[in-house]
C-alpha cells in the first residue's frame, strides 16, 4: 500500500520556519538580518518574506523595524502573550473564575516546595530581600495598599518561580496572574479590602519565611492557607449563589 502524500509546504511556510529557527538560535534583541539580506539568504521574493515575517512576528519571535538601521530582530513571547490567547480560549468556553483560583493552588504549592529545597544563595538572598521590603512597608504603613499589594504579589511569584528552577511551572503561574489581572476590579476580592490584604500577606510572608528556612511542610501549609482564604472570600462575596454563577470576567484591555 502506498503511503499518503504529505501536503506540500508553501514557500511562505518554509520561509517562516527558517525565520523561526534563526530567531530561536539568537539572543533576544539581536539582528537576524535586513529584508534584502533575508530575501537573498532564503531565496524568496519580498512579498513571500513579508508574509512569512508577519506569521513569526505574531508568535513574538521577531520584531520588524523599518527605516534606517531597520531589519528583523529577535524577540521572545512573554507570559502576557500566552495569557491573552488563554483568556480568549477560557472566555469562549465559558470558564469560571473559581477555576482560575483553584488552578493557582497546586501550582504555587509545587513551586513553594521546590523553592524550599533550593539552597542557592542568590535565590535565597532575593527572597530575604523581599521580606525585608515587606517589613519596611509595614513600618511605613503602606503595605496594605491595593496597588502596592498587586505589585508585590507579582514580584513574589517571579522570585518563587525562579527559585523553583521549573520554567514550566513558573510560566503557568505567570499565566494565572496575567489572567487574574484581566478580571474586573469590582470582582477582585482584595479591592477596597485592606483587612483582607493584611490577612493574606500574613500567610504569604509565612510561606516565604518557610521557604527561606527550607521547611517544605510549613511552606506547603502557608500556601494552601492563602488559597483557602481567597476561595472563602469569593464565596462570601458571591453570596448563596456560590461559584455556580461565577462567569470569567475578562473585559477587553
N, C-alpha and C positions, 0 to 999 in steps of 0.2 A: 504494500500500500504506500503510495507516495505521500510525503509529508505536505501538509498545507503550506502554501506560500505565505511568508511573513509579509505584512503590509510594508510598502516602500516608505522609507523615511524621506520627508520632503527636505529640500535644501534649507528651508528656514529652521526645521527641527535639528538638522545636522549642525548648522551654524550655532544655534542656541546651545546645543550640547557642548560644542567646542568652547564657546564663551563661558559657559558654566564651569567647565573644567579649568580653564585659565584662571577664573576668579577664585575658585576654591584653593588653588595652589599658591596664591599670593596673599600676603597680609592685607588687612583692611586698609583702604585708602591708597593702595598702590596703583600705578598706571598699568592698565592692560595693554593699551595701545590707542593710537589715534584712529579715526574712522578709515582713513586711507590705508594705514598700515594693516588694519584688521581685514579690510577688503582683499588686500594682496595675500595676506597670510592664510586666510580661509578660502580664497578663490571664489568669492561671491560678489554679486552686484551690490550697489549701495542700498536699493530697496530691500533686498534679502537680508542684508546685515542689520538694517534698522528694525525690521520685523523681528528678527531673532533677538536683538538687543532689548526690544520692548518686552519680550517674554521674560528674559532673565532679569530685567530691571524690576518687573512685577514681583519676582521672587526675592528682591532686595539683595541680590548678589553682585550687581554692578550699578554704578551711578553714571549717568551720561551728562557730561558737561560740554556746553557749546562755546564757541568763540575762541579767543586767543588762549593758549595753554589748555584748551579743552581736550576731550578724549573720553575714553571709557575707563572708569576707575572701579576698583573692587569695593564691595560693601558687604555687610553681614546683616541678615534678618535679626530683629530683636524679639523679645518675648511679646512686645506690644503688637508686632506684625502677626505673630501666631494667634494672639488673643483676639484680634479683630476677626479673623476667619472663624475662630472657635465661637465667638459671640454670635456671628451670623448663623452658624450651624445650630447652636443652642436655641436661639430665638425662633428659628424656622421649625424646630422640633418641640416647641412649647416647653422648654426646660423650666424647672422650678428653682427659685433662689436657694431653697433648702439643699438642693443637690450640690450647689456650689459650696455652701458652708460645710456640708458633710464631706466633701472631697478634700477640703483643706486639712482635716484632722489626720487621716492616715499619712498624708504627705509630710506634714510637719512633724508627726510622731516619728516617722522613719528618719527624717533629716536630723531631728534632735538627738536621736540615739547614735547616728553615725557621727555627728559633730562631737558628742560626748566621748567617743572613742578616739577622736583625733587629738593628739597631743602636740600638733605642730605649733611652735612658739608664735609664729606670725598670726595664725588663725586665733589663738587664744588671746594674743595682745589686742587684736581688733575687737573681740567680744568684751574684753575687760574695759577697753576704752568706751565701748557703747554703754556699759553700766555706769561708768564714771560720768558720762554726759547725762544719763538719766538722773543720777543723784544731783547733779548740778541744776538740772531743770526743776527738780523738786524744791531745791533751795530757793530758786528764783521765782517759783510759783507759776511757771508756765507749762508744766509737764502735762496737764490735762486739757490743754488747748486742742481743739479738734484737728486743725490743720497740722499742728506740730506732731500730734499723735500719728496721723496718717503717714507723715514723712518718716518718723522713727520706725513705724511698723514695716515699711518697705525696706528701710535700711537694714533692719534686723533680719528680714527674710533673705536679703542678699548676703549678709555675713554668715548666717547659718547654712545657706546653700553652698557657699564656698567652703565652709568648714567641713561640710559633709563629704566633700570630694565626689559627689554624684551629680554629674551635669544634667542628667535627665530629670531627676527629682527637683533640682534647682529650677529647671525650665518649667516643670509642672506647677511649682509653687508660684513662680512669676506669672504664669498664665492665669491662675486663680486670682491673684492680686489684681492683675490688669482687668479681668472681667468684673471683679468686685468694684473697681474704680468707675465702671460704667453704670453702676446702679444709681438710680435717682437718689439725691440727697435726702429726700423725705422717707426713703426706705432704709436708710442707714441706721443701724441700732445705736451708733455712737453719736450721731448728730444731736447737738444740744443736750448731751448727757455726760457732763464731766465726771459724774459719780461712776458711771459705767466704765469710762476710760480709766479712771483711777483703779477700779477693781480689776480690770483686765490687765493693766500694766503690772499690778502686783504679782499676778500669776506668771505673766510673761517674763518678768525680770527674775522670778524664781527659777524659771526654766533656763535662763541664761546662766545664772549662778550655778545651777546643777551641771550644765554643760562644761563650765569652766573647771569644776571640781572633778569632772569625769564620772559623775553619778548618772548612769543611764536610766535607772529606775525613777529617780526623782525628776529627771528631765522629761521622761515619758508622762509621769503623773501631772506635772505642771502643764504640759502641752495639752493633755486631754481635758484638764480643767478649763483651759482657755476656750477650747471648742465647745465644751458643755455649757458654759455660761452664755456664750453667744447664741446658741440654739435656744436656751431658756428665754433670753431677751426677745428673740424673734417670735417665739410663741406668745409671750406676753403682749407684744405689740400688735400681733395679728388677732388676738382675742380667741374666741371659741372656734373660729374658722381654721385655726392651726395653719399648717403648711399646705393644705389641700387647695386653697385658693391663692397660692403664692406664685404669681407669674414672675418670670425672669424680666425685671425691668431694665432693659438695655436700650436707652434712648440713643439716637444718633449723636455723635460728638464731632 
